[in-house]
Amino acid sequence: MEAVLVLNANFEPLNVCNMHRALGLMLTEKATLILDGRGFVRTAQNSFPRPSVIRLHKMVHRPRPSVRLARKEILRRDGYTCQYCGRQMGDLTIDHVIPRHLGGPHAWLNVVAACPQCNHRKGGRRIEEAGMHLLHRPVEPPASAEYIYAHHLQENQEWQQFLSGW
Ligand SMILES: [Zn+2]
């Protein structure tokens, strides 16, 4: 499925949609083609360039984007590395630095990637109680467009110029 980058009226990256949705927005004149280069869609009467980037005509107002606090985003922030022992592995778990039953929030500053062994060793304790150490202090990841859309860039390098700076 081909992804299409949707820009707001002010050129801020807004979201990513599929080709079908992008063509619909263009045909109903809600969006304009900004970048093509993916060949053409042909119908009986017409042919349209297949979009890579489109821009909405009307400004969509929304809060400043942030990175969703989700397991895969926590692992990505932590470089798929256990934040206690430094091992890189596939089946990492999420650890609450201050355990939830001790009032630790489910928030960026209190979650880290941990291997099952370290998570088990730490148990329901605080770091100090378990005699463990964090490799890095957890931070909220940058909410830049380049960070948020990084996983699309490999297949859509032409988006780089539209993402940088936002
Ligand atoms: Zn570990």
Residues whose N, C-alpha, C, O or C-beta is under 5 A from the ligand:
A	BS01	ZN	C82 Y84 C85 G86 C115 C118
